[in-house]
């Protein structure tokens, strides 16, 4: 009889220990579940940021200006941007790039206006007069047609320059996003999959402990029934 009582006490201690372990596992499971919810929210936010990132993709900034803007943000003497955050979605970075874009567009507009004004104010040369000693015939060169042709050439040259800058800038941002944002998303997704795998493992361990606890409770109930008889 004493041995059965000792065995019952031992089972009670075992059950208490299992209950404590089960409570700890439940706590860990709740923490992992909260972590998964946070990761899902971060992924959803990043996907939304990727959609909003079209604004930066479509900006007409040369590669050199983008690099210079990032360097200024990194070395800002009052509020610098950390190196690990320079490639992420940020309202401050977007705002600064938007400001840089505005300055760049204003500079292009001023340059274009100055070129037009130079063409308008440029003094025309006197018409060429070729006088023959035999026949006093005057040959006048059509400078108006030449001016129109020169203006068209400058316009085409400016258009080609802007188009080339656009192509270079778009390719730069595509490569930039591929190197930074996609890798960041892959790291997040890999971490999320690892957390799911850990959750499944803990869930299985939790179920095993529940089964062990139920078996121990059945044995204890059976022993109590036998001791009462």
Buried (B, 14 or more C-beta within 10 A) or exposed (E): EEEEEEEBEEBEEBBEEBEEBBEEBEEBBEEBEEBBEEBEEBBEEBEEEBEEBEEBEEBBBBBEBBEEBBEEBEEEEEEEBEEEEBBBBBEEBBEBBBEBBEEBEEEBEEEBEEBEEEEEEEEEEEEEEEEEEEEEEEEEEEEEEEBEEEBEEBEEEBEEEEEEBBEBBBEBBEEBBEEEBEEBBEEBEEEBEEBEEBBEEBEEBBEEBEEBBEEBEEBBEEBEEEEEE
